[in-house]
């Protein structure tokens, strides 16, 4: 079975969030269970592209508005990711370093998608399944079904995965002319609430759609994303498949970015060495319990709650606790954390930005990982934390419900809380500190969670079942 994935991110070529991690792992694990999976992404002028060799396998052109763009499909030569990686190179359109954040993102995403369908329409050996990820690829199923130029792709089966239903890629009807000429009777497939909505369009036009956890699929039926009625009407096409993690990348026994590698047998020693190195780097006392947050500073992640929750927690615990934050996002949240760093230098520090090596060290060196998410489609951070023997403190939502059991439940190993408030966070952290005082119980839980298998093998098998069902 041949599967081509289409994604705007793919670790390590380009990563902004969890989508990059998923796209960089799922094709590899599909290949390990017997599929023939590959991935295509936009070309970015970044370090990964410059440091690898690329072979041009196809050249073509397409029209976008009044401009004609030449494009190349290039293949990475080494196959070091465990699957074939392709990029669409479109001079004059895909010339930037990052996946998002530019005034012409609509045109950039459209050009990427048009290049894919144009390429597939002109080659003889096509994949059996085209698996599209999130809104930057959401118009591909529509173009394959209804754009006259690509009619030969109509019977190719498509899967669409919603990684985050809050980001739908909507744009105005004034740009409908950018889409290749299509059957105007199908205009309604593009529209949702009188605008072009790539995510809604993909749900309507794909053969199957998935979310990244079973609970998140349930959440979308009732959420305020604006798509709940559509998802309810298309529920026969829907599946919730829990994400995995790349156990080759996230492995405390072999992680090149740790001060000391470790396994569950020497977890106490290994985590202590990493914690000391981490705390020394940020002028924190390694003898205190360390709670970390890693991720985007956005409302959906509870980023607006962090500064106040940390301030109150430190005061409630009489400064007998440390916090460390790695992330970036809303300027208000970044400023609040920087102010807190100046106000409480002995108990709090932060790194505003993205730092892959630091993230690995934080998972290894922390005692607890805090995830106060309002929305969490799957969550990978809590799975990384488990792998490294770090106990998650999470709000009960989405994939966090699917993956974390509270310590008050039989066999429980984490701490969950219900409400997205500062008070609820601080009560959950207080529970964590009570657990921290019980050294034997802490060690038992650390060893327990490091044995959990959240790698992609199981999820890859579920995807194979989904593909075969079509």
N, C-alpha and C positions, 0 to 999 in steps of 0.2 A: 504494500500500500504506500503510495507516494503522497506526502502532505507538504504543502508550502505554507509557511506562516508569513504573515505580513504585519509588521509592527514598526512604530516610530522609534522604539528604543530596543536595545539588546545589549545586555552586559556581556563582556566588558567594552564593547564598541561604543555604546552611548547609553547612559543611565541617568534618569531623573528620580525614579522611584521604583516601586515594586514591579511595575510593568517591565522594566528593564531586566530585573532578576528573573522573572517568569520566562520572558522571551529568550533569555540566554541559557535557560536550563531545560525547558520542556522539549524542544526538538532533540536535544542530546539524549534525554531519557526515553523519548519515543523510539529513537534508533536502537537503544539498548534492548527494547522489547520487540524488536524485529521490524519496525517500520522504516521507511525511507523519508526522513523529514529534513527540511531545509528552511531557511528564513531569508526574507528580503526586507530591507530597511532603507531609509533615505541615506544618501551620502552626506556626511558632515565633515567639514574641514577641521578635524581634531587629531589628537595625538595617535589614537588607534589607527586611523586611516593612513597617517603618514608613516607609521612604523611597520605596516604590512604591505605585502605584494598583492597586486590585483590584476586579474586577467579580464579583458573586455570580451564578453561572450555574445553581446547583441547591441546593435545600434538602431535607433529609430527617431521619430519626431512626432510631435502632437501639437495641436493648436489649443491655446488657452486665451480666450478673449480674442484680441487681434494679433497676438504674438504667436509665433511658431518656435517651439523649443526643441532642440536636439537633446537626445538623452542616450546614455549608455547604461547597460546592465553589466556590472562587474562582479566577479567572483573572487573571494579571498582564497589565495593559493594554498595555504598550509593546512586548512581544515582543522586547525588546532582547537576549535571550539567543540568538536565532536559532531558537527553537522556542517553542511555547505552554507556559507553566508554570502548573500548577494547584496549589493547596494545599487540604488538608482542614482546615477550622477546626472544632474540637470543644470548645466551652466546657466547662470543668470537667474536661477530660481532656488536651487538648493546649494547655496554658497556659504552658509553660516556654520558656526561651530556647534551650536546647541539645537536640540529638537524643537523648542518652543520659545515664545516670548517676543516674536517679531511682528511688526505691523502687517506683514503680508502672509501670516500663518495660514489663512484660508487658501490662498493661492499655492503656497508651498505644499500643504497637505493634498490639495487637489492634484497638483502636478505629480506628486509621488504616486497617487492612486491611479491616475490615468496612464502613467508610464507602465505600471504593473499590468493593467488589463490590456494595454496595447501590445506589450511584449508577449503575454500569454496567448493573445489572439493570433500571433504570427509565427509561433513555433509549433512543431509537430508533436513533440513529447511533452505533454502537459501533466501537471499533477492531478491526481484524482480528487483531492480535497484542497481547498484554499481556506485557511484558517486565519481570520482577520481579528485584530486585537484593538479594542477601544476606538474612539471616534475618529482618529486620523486615518483609519482604514474603513470607516463605516459606509462610505458610498460605493465601495467596490462591488458588493452584491447587487446593488441597483444597476450599476453600469454594465455588469455582466449580463443582466437579465433584460434591460430595456434600452440600452444605447445601441442604435442600429449598427454602428461600426464594429461592435463586439458581439454580434448575435451568435457567433460560433461558440461562445463561452456559456451560453444560457443553461446548458445541462451540467456544467461543472458544479459539484456540490460545495456549499460554503457553510462554514461555521463562524460565528461571531462571539467573542468573549467580552463581557462587560467587566472591566477591572475596577472602574469607579463610575457609578451612574450619575455622579454630581457634575462630571465634565462631559458634555454632550456635543461640543463642537458646533453649536448652532450659529447660523449666519443668515443675513437677510435675503429675501426673495430677489432683491436687485442684482444678486450675483448668480442667479440661476443659469444665465447664459454661459457661465464658465464650464458648466457640465456638458460633455459631448452630446451632440444631437440625439434626442430620445423621443420615444412615443409620448406625445403630450397628454394622452389619456392617462398616463401613469404618473403625472405630476403629483398626485396625492400621496404617492409612496415616499416622496421627498419631504413633504410638509408635516409639521407637528406644531400646532398652535400658530399657524400662519407664518412660520419661518422654516427654513431648511434645517433639519435636525439630523445630522449624520448617524447618531446613535439610534434614534427612532427609526430611521430609514433602514438601518442594518437589521434591526429586530423584525421589521416587516418583510424584508427581502431575502434574508438568509434562510438556509434549509434548517439549521438548528442554531440556538444561541445558548450560551452558558454564562454563569457567574463563577466567581472564584471561591465560593463556599456555599454549602447548602442553606445556611441561615441567611446569608445575604440575599439569596434568591427569594426567600420568604419576606425579608425586609423590603425588597423592591416592590412587592405586591401592595405594600401599604405606605411606602415612603413618600416624602414630599418632593421627590425628584421631578415630578410632573409626568412620569412615564407609567405610573401604576396601572392606569386603565388599559394601555397598550400591552403591557406585560401580562396582565390578566387575560386579555383576549388572545394572546399568542402562547399561552401556557403549555400547550401540547408540544411546542418546539423547545421547551426550556429544560435545562439541567443545571444543578449546582454541583460543581466538582471542586473539592478543596485543593488549593495550591499546595505544592511541596516546596522544599528547599534543595538547593544543589549541595549535596553532602560532600562533594569534592572541594567546593570553595569554602563551605562553612564546616570546618572540621578542626576542633581544638587539638587534635593529636598531630596535625600536620600544618597548621596555619602559620604561614611565613611571617605574619605581621604581629605575632605575639612575642612577649618577652620570654615566655616559657610555654611549651606545648604540654598538654596533659590529657589524661583520660579519667574515667569515673573513679578509678582506684586511687589516683593521686590528685583528685580534684581540689582538696584543701590546699595542698602545697602549690599547685599550679595557679589556682585563682589568687592566692596570696601574693605570689610573685608579680602577677600581672596587675593586681590592685595597687601594690606598692609603687610600681613604675607609673601607673596611670595617675595616682594621687600626687606623686612627686612632681609630675609634669604640670599639674594644675594647682599646686600649693594647698593640697587638702590632706587632712590627717587620715592615714590608711587604717587606723584603729577603729574609726567610726564606721557604722553601716553606710554603704554608698548606694544611692538610688540614681539611676540615669534615665534620661529621655533621649531617644534618637529618632529624628524624623523631621517632617515638614512642620513649620510653625504656621498652622492653618486652623481655622475654627473647627473643621471636621476632625482634626487630630487633638482638639482640646488645647491648642497652643496658646489661646488667649487666657487660659486658666492657670498656666504654669507658674508665672511669676508670683501671683498671689498665693497659690497653694504652697509653693516652696517657702515663701516668707513666713506664712503662718505655721507651717510644719516645723521649721527650724526653731521658731519661738516656743511652740508647744513642747518640743523635745529638749528645751533648754540648750540648744545648740549642740546636741549630742548626735547629729546626723549630718551627712554630706550629700549634696546633689551636684550632678554634672549633666549639662545639656549639650547635645550636638544637633544642629539643625539650622534652617533658615526659612524665611517666608515673609509673613506680614511684618512690615517695618515697625508697627506698634509693638508687636510681641518681641521682636529683636531688641528694640530700645528698652523695653521693660526688663528684659533679662540682663542687658548690659548695665542698667542702673542697679539691679539687684546684685550683680557681681561686685560693684563698687561698695554697696551697702553691707554686704555679708561676705567678705573675701575669705573668711576662715571656714565657711560652710557651703559656699556655692561658687561654681565657675561655669563658663560656657565657651563653646567654639561656634561662632556663627558662620555657617558655610557647609560645604560637603567635604568629607575626608574619610575615604574608604578604610585606610589603615587604622585611623582612630576609632572608627566604628567597631572594627574587629576587636581592638584592645578593650573597648568599653564593654562589649558583651562578655569578654573573658574576665575583666577585672571587677565588674559590678557585683553587688549582692542582689540587687533588685532592678528590674526594668519597669518603668512606669509608662502605661499607655492609656491616657484618659480620653480615648477617642469618642466623639459623638457618632461617627460613622466609620466602620472598618470592614470593607468588603471581605477581606480574608485576614490580612495582617501577616507579614512575614517576620517582623521584628520579634514577636513573641516566640516564634519557632526557632529563630537564631538563638535567642536567649536560652531556651530549653537545651539546645544542643551544647551550649557552653556552661551549663549548670547555674544559670542566673534565673532567679524566680520572678515570674511576671506578676505585675500588679495592673489589672486591666479593667476597663469598664465593660459591662455585659452588653455587647452589641456585635452583630455580624459574625465574622469568622472567629472573633475572640471567644464567643460562646461555644463554637465548635471545637476549639483547641485547648481551652484552659478550664480545669476543674478547680473549684475553690477548696481550700484546705479543710473546710468544715464538711465537705462531702466525703463519702467513703472513697479512699484512694486519691483524694484531692492533693494538689501540689502547687497551686497558685492562689492568688488573691483577686477576687472579683468584687466590683461594686456597681451599683445600679444607676446612680444619678450623675449628670454632668455638672457637678458643682465643686467649688473649692472645698466645702465641708466634707463632701463624700470622699474626695481624694485624700484629705488629711486623715480621715478615719481609717481608710484602707492602708495608708502608710503606717499608721499607728499599729494596726494589726500586724503588718510586716515586721515592725520593730519588736513586737512581742515574740514573734517567731524567731527573730535574730538572736534573742537572748537564750534560746534553747539550741545550743551548739550541736547536740546530737541529732535533733530533729532537722536542723538545717542541713547537716551533712547527708542525712538519709534522703532528704528531698533532692538535693543536688545530684546524688548518685542515681536516684530514680529517674529524674527528668533527662539525664544524659543518655539513658538507654532507649528513649522514645525514637521511633523511626518515622520522621516526617519528610523523608526524601521523596523524590518525584516518582519512584517506581510504581506506587499504588495509583497515583493520579494519572500517570501515563497509560496504565492499563485501562482506567476508566475512559480516557479519551479514545483509546483504540476501540473500545466497545461502542462508543458514540459514533465514531467514524463508520464502523462496520454496520451499524443500524441504518445508515443511509444508503 
